[in-house]
Amino acid sequence: MFFRGTLIPIYLNSITSQLIFSFFHPPLPFDSYPMFSIFIRELRRLAQHPLYWFCMVLAPIFCYLFFTTLMSRGLPENLPMGLVDEDHTSTTRNLARNLDAFQMSRIVEEYPQVTDARRAMQRGEIYGFYYIPQGTTREAQLQRMPTVSFYTNNSYLVAGSLLYRDMRTMSELASGAASRTVLYAKGATERQAMAYLQPIVIDMHAVHNPWLNYNIYLSNVIIPGMLGIFIFMITVYSLGTELKFGTADELMTRARGSVIAAVTGKLVPQLTIFLLTGTLYVLYLYGYLHFPCHCGIPRMWAIMALYVFACQGLGCLCLPCYLPYV
């Protein structure tokens, strides 16, 4: 009577309650798949923390637009420079006109003294100036090796380097023109004069960047580097927060003790978003901006995918280095 009156009703009631619970709360599909359970958990964490979306979406897109628009013209043009001409001859005026005709140089003002040009360069009005002392034309005609000077502000590395190259080229051309005039006066033909001035003709070709385009040269290096930094930081941050806030035990419980399932399920959502961000990078640079891509866009996308995998793997490997700071 004890078993019939007490245990059997309790047993039937428990069976009935389990059936009712299972009917209204069916088992979720990821209950049998720990990796999928962690995947859903990580998606919820991404949706609740704006820092993830900033580092995975907003910051990379900002870098894409910032660096490509910063160097949209490829090379800087019409860099302001000054001129100090104390000789005031037709030869020096022709020299100034030729220098101003260069693509990257533009003479914005002529200064009476070197001191005035130096002060203008210190104020940031010009990036450099060209100095022609008095008697330059006369000494050049007498073959006395006159000296011209040029000054650049290398605090601005790109502008100073480009102006230095233009002014040095102009000085070499002026020296050659003066020597050619003397050779003509001595009866040499044009062929003889050119053979004397330049016995070996140099034919230069820029192999990897024939356009001399800073945008193509630098954006292909800087933007993937910035994207790799974001991937590395987010990987270390997402795994480190599990240890910092004490949720690593709950993560391993969901993974049923499998480290591979825990790490894979946690990084797959980030991998998906970074692959989309990398796809946007490939399409923007090589599809929209038409950067040179000899291997084709599909192969470049495959390289980008491997790069994302590698950055996440590096973040996992470097995580133990950050454990003392967690």
C-alpha positions as CSV (number, residue, x, y, z in Angstrom):
1,M,0.0,0.0,0.0
2,F,3.0,2.3,0.7
3,F,4.3,1.9,-2.9
4,R,0.9,1.9,-4.5
5,G,-0.4,4.9,-2.6
6,T,2.8,7.1,-2.4
7,L,5.5,6.5,-4.9
8,I,3.4,5.6,-8.0
9,P,1.4,8.9,-7.9
10,I,4.7,10.9,-7.3
11,Y,6.4,9.1,-10.2
12,L,3.4,9.7,-12.5
13,N,3.3,13.3,-11.5
14,S,7.0,13.8,-12.3
15,I,6.5,12.1,-15.7
16,T,3.5,14.3,-16.5
17,S,5.4,17.5,-15.5
18,Q,8.4,16.5,-17.7
19,L,6.1,15.8,-20.7
20,I,4.4,19.2,-20.2
21,F,7.7,21.0,-19.9
22,S,9.2,19.3,-23.0
23,F,6.1,20.1,-25.0
24,F,6.1,23.8,-24.2
25,H,10.0,24.1,-24.0
26,P,11.4,21.9,-26.8
27,P,15.2,21.3,-26.7
28,L,17.1,24.0,-28.7
29,P,19.1,22.8,-31.7
30,F,22.4,23.9,-30.2
31,D,21.9,22.0,-26.9
32,S,23.6,19.0,-28.5
33,Y,26.3,21.2,-30.2
34,P,28.6,23.1,-27.7
35,M,30.3,25.1,-30.5
36,F,27.0,26.4,-31.8
37,S,25.9,27.3,-28.2
38,I,29.1,29.3,-27.8
39,F,28.5,30.9,-31.2
40,I,25.1,32.2,-30.1
41,R,26.5,33.4,-26.8
42,E,29.3,35.3,-28.6
43,L,26.8,36.9,-31.0
44,R,24.9,38.2,-28.0
45,R,28.1,39.6,-26.4
46,L,29.0,41.4,-29.7
47,A,25.5,43.0,-29.8
48,Q,25.8,44.2,-26.3
49,H,29.3,45.8,-26.4
50,P,29.8,48.7,-28.9
51,L,33.5,48.4,-28.5
52,Y,33.5,45.3,-30.7
53,W,31.6,47.0,-33.5
54,F,33.9,50.1,-33.3
55,C,37.0,48.0,-33.7
56,M,35.6,45.5,-36.2
57,V,33.6,47.8,-38.5
58,L,33.8,51.5,-37.9
59,A,37.5,51.9,-37.3
60,P,38.6,49.8,-40.3
61,I,36.2,51.6,-42.6
62,F,37.5,54.9,-41.3
63,C,41.1,53.9,-42.0
64,Y,40.1,52.8,-45.6
65,L,38.6,56.2,-46.3
66,F,41.1,58.3,-44.4
67,F,44.3,56.9,-46.0
68,T,43.0,56.6,-49.5
69,T,41.6,60.2,-49.5
70,L,44.6,61.6,-47.8
71,M,46.8,60.5,-50.8
72,S,44.1,60.6,-53.4
73,R,46.3,62.5,-55.9
74,G,49.2,60.1,-55.6
75,L,51.9,62.6,-55.3
76,P,51.8,66.1,-53.8
77,E,51.7,68.8,-56.4
78,N,52.5,72.6,-56.5
79,L,54.4,72.6,-53.2
80,P,55.0,76.3,-52.2
81,M,58.6,77.4,-52.3
82,G,60.4,80.7,-52.4
83,L,63.2,82.2,-54.5
84,V,66.1,84.6,-53.6
85,D,67.6,85.9,-56.8
86,E,70.4,88.4,-56.2
87,D,71.8,88.1,-59.8
88,H,68.7,89.3,-61.7
89,T,69.8,88.2,-65.2
90,S,67.9,86.6,-68.0
91,T,69.7,83.3,-67.3
92,T,68.5,83.2,-63.6
93,R,65.0,84.3,-64.6
94,N,64.9,81.4,-67.1
95,L,66.2,79.1,-64.3
96,A,63.4,80.2,-62.0
97,R,60.7,79.7,-64.8
98,N,62.0,76.2,-65.4
99,L,61.9,75.4,-61.7
100,D,58.4,76.7,-61.4
101,A,57.3,74.5,-64.3
102,F,58.1,71.3,-62.3
103,Q,55.0,69.4,-61.3
104,M,55.7,69.4,-57.6
105,S,57.2,72.9,-57.2
106,R,55.6,76.3,-57.3
107,I,57.4,79.5,-56.6
108,V,54.9,81.5,-54.6
109,E,57.1,84.5,-53.8
110,E,60.5,86.0,-54.5
111,Y,62.3,87.3,-51.4
112,P,65.0,90.1,-51.4
113,Q,67.2,88.4,-48.8
114,V,67.9,84.9,-47.4
115,T,66.7,86.1,-43.9
116,D,63.2,86.9,-45.2
117,A,63.0,83.5,-47.0
118,R,64.2,81.7,-43.9
119,R,61.6,83.4,-41.7
120,A,58.8,82.5,-44.1
121,M,59.9,78.9,-44.0
122,Q,59.9,78.9,-40.2
123,R,56.4,80.3,-40.3
124,G,55.3,77.5,-42.5
125,E,54.5,79.6,-45.5
126,I,56.9,77.7,-47.8
127,Y,58.7,74.4,-47.6
128,G,62.0,75.6,-49.0
129,F,63.7,78.2,-51.1
130,Y,66.3,78.5,-53.9
131,Y,69.1,80.9,-53.5
132,I,71.0,82.4,-56.5
133,P,73.9,84.7,-55.3
134,Q,75.0,87.7,-57.2
135,G,77.4,87.1,-60.1
136,T,76.3,83.6,-60.8
137,T,75.7,84.1,-64.5
138,R,79.1,85.8,-65.0
139,E,81.0,83.1,-63.1
140,A,79.2,80.4,-65.0
141,Q,80.2,81.9,-68.4
142,L,83.8,82.2,-67.2
143,Q,83.8,78.5,-66.0
144,R,84.5,79.5,-62.4
145,M,82.1,77.0,-60.8
146,P,79.5,79.3,-59.2
147,T,77.6,78.1,-56.2
148,V,73.8,78.1,-55.8
149,S,72.1,77.0,-52.6
150,F,68.7,75.5,-51.8
151,Y,67.1,75.0,-48.4
152,T,64.3,72.7,-47.4
153,N,62.3,72.2,-44.3
154,N,62.7,68.5,-43.6
155,S,60.3,68.7,-40.6
156,Y,57.8,67.9,-43.4
157,L,59.6,64.9,-44.8
158,V,57.7,64.3,-48.0
159,A,57.4,67.9,-49.0
160,G,61.0,68.6,-48.1
161,S,62.3,65.6,-50.0
162,L,60.3,66.3,-53.2
163,L,61.4,70.0,-53.3
164,Y,65.0,69.0,-52.7
165,R,64.9,66.6,-55.6
166,D,63.4,69.2,-57.9
167,M,65.9,71.9,-56.9
168,R,68.8,69.5,-57.2
169,T,67.7,68.4,-60.7
170,M,67.3,72.0,-61.8
171,S,70.8,72.8,-60.5
172,E,72.3,69.9,-62.5
173,L,70.4,71.0,-65.6
174,A,71.6,74.6,-65.2
175,S,75.2,73.4,-64.8
176,G,74.9,71.3,-67.9
177,A,73.4,74.1,-69.9
178,A,76.2,76.5,-68.9
179,S,78.8,73.9,-69.9
180,R,77.0,73.3,-73.2
181,T,77.1,77.0,-74.0
182,V,80.8,77.1,-73.5
183,L,81.3,74.0,-75.6
184,Y,79.2,75.6,-78.4
185,A,81.4,78.7,-78.2
186,K,84.5,76.6,-78.7
187,G,83.1,75.1,-81.9
188,A,81.7,71.7,-80.6
189,T,78.7,70.3,-82.3
190,E,75.6,69.3,-80.4
191,R,76.4,65.6,-80.5
192,Q,79.9,66.3,-79.3
193,A,78.7,68.5,-76.5
194,M,76.1,66.0,-75.3
195,A,78.6,63.2,-75.4
196,Y,80.9,65.3,-73.2
197,L,78.3,66.3,-70.8
198,Q,76.5,62.9,-70.5
199,P,78.7,60.1,-71.8
200,I,76.4,57.4,-70.4
201,V,72.6,57.9,-70.8
202,I,70.6,56.5,-67.8
203,D,67.2,55.1,-68.6
204,M,65.3,54.7,-65.3
205,H,62.2,52.6,-64.8
206,A,60.2,52.2,-61.5
207,V,59.4,48.5,-61.5
208,H,56.9,48.0,-58.7
209,N,55.4,51.5,-58.8
210,P,55.8,53.0,-62.3
211,W,53.2,55.6,-61.5
212,L,55.2,56.9,-58.5
213,N,51.9,57.0,-56.8
214,Y,52.1,57.3,-53.0
215,N,48.5,56.1,-52.6
216,I,49.2,52.8,-54.3
217,Y,52.6,52.5,-52.6
218,L,51.5,53.2,-49.0
219,S,47.8,52.3,-48.8
220,N,48.6,48.7,-49.8
221,V,50.8,48.4,-46.7
222,I,49.3,50.7,-44.1
223,I,45.6,49.6,-44.4
224,P,46.2,45.9,-44.0
225,G,48.6,46.6,-41.2
226,M,45.9,48.6,-39.4
227,L,43.3,45.9,-40.0
228,G,45.7,43.3,-38.6
229,I,46.2,45.4,-35.4
230,F,42.4,45.5,-34.9
231,I,42.0,41.8,-35.4
232,F,44.9,41.1,-33.0
233,M,43.5,43.4,-30.3
234,I,39.9,42.1,-30.5
235,T,41.1,38.5,-30.3
236,V,43.2,39.1,-27.2
237,Y,40.4,41.3,-25.7
238,S,37.6,38.9,-26.2
239,L,39.5,35.9,-24.8
240,G,41.0,38.0,-22.0
241,T,37.7,39.3,-20.8
242,E,36.6,35.7,-20.1
243,L,39.4,35.4,-17.6
244,K,39.1,39.0,-16.2
245,F,35.3,38.8,-15.4
246,G,35.3,35.1,-14.3
247,T,33.2,33.8,-17.2
248,A,35.8,31.3,-18.4
249,D,34.3,28.5,-16.3
250,E,30.9,29.1,-17.8
251,L,32.4,29.1,-21.3
252,M,34.2,25.8,-20.7
253,T,31.0,24.3,-19.2
254,R,29.2,25.2,-22.5
255,A,32.1,23.7,-24.4
256,R,31.9,20.5,-22.3
257,G,35.6,20.9,-21.4
258,S,36.8,21.2,-25.0
259,V,39.2,24.1,-25.5
260,I,39.0,23.8,-29.3
261,A,35.2,24.1,-29.2
262,A,35.4,27.1,-26.8
263,V,38.0,29.0,-28.8
264,T,36.4,28.1,-32.2
265,G,32.9,29.0,-31.2
266,K,34.1,32.3,-29.7
267,L,36.2,33.4,-32.6
268,V,33.9,32.4,-35.5
269,P,31.6,35.4,-35.2
270,Q,34.5,37.8,-35.1
271,L,36.1,35.9,-38.1
272,T,32.8,36.4,-40.1
273,I,32.7,40.1,-39.5
274,F,36.4,40.6,-40.2
275,L,36.0,38.6,-43.4
276,L,33.3,41.0,-44.5
277,T,35.4,44.0,-43.6
278,G,38.3,42.5,-45.5
279,T,36.1,41.9,-48.5
280,L,35.1,45.5,-48.4
281,Y,38.8,46.4,-48.4
282,V,39.5,44.3,-51.5
283,L,36.5,45.5,-53.4
284,Y,37.2,49.2,-52.5
285,L,40.8,49.3,-53.4
286,Y,41.0,46.9,-56.3
287,G,37.5,47.2,-57.7
288,Y,36.5,50.8,-57.1
289,L,39.8,52.7,-56.9
290,H,41.4,50.3,-59.5
291,F,44.6,49.7,-57.7
292,P,46.9,47.4,-59.7
293,C,46.1,43.8,-58.8
294,H,47.9,41.4,-61.2
295,C,46.7,38.2,-59.4
296,G,43.0,39.0,-59.6
297,I,40.4,40.0,-57.0
298,P,39.4,36.4,-56.1
299,R,43.0,35.4,-55.2
300,M,43.5,38.7,-53.4
301,W,40.4,37.9,-51.3
302,A,41.8,34.4,-50.5
303,I,45.0,36.1,-49.3
304,M,43.0,38.5,-47.2
305,A,41.0,35.5,-45.6
306,L,44.3,33.8,-44.8
307,Y,45.6,37.0,-43.3
308,V,42.6,37.3,-41.0
309,F,43.1,33.7,-39.9
310,A,46.8,34.4,-39.2
311,C,46.0,37.5,-37.1
312,Q,43.5,35.7,-35.0
313,G,46.0,32.8,-34.5
314,L,48.7,35.3,-33.4
315,G,46.2,36.8,-30.9
316,C,45.6,33.4,-29.4
317,L,49.3,32.7,-29.2
318,C,50.1,36.0,-27.6
319,L,47.3,35.7,-25.0
320,P,49.5,34.1,-22.3
321,C,51.7,37.2,-22.4
322,Y,48.8,39.3,-21.3
323,L,47.6,37.0,-18.5
324,P,49.6,38.8,-15.7
325,Y,47.8,42.0,-16.6
326,V,44.3,40.5,-16.6
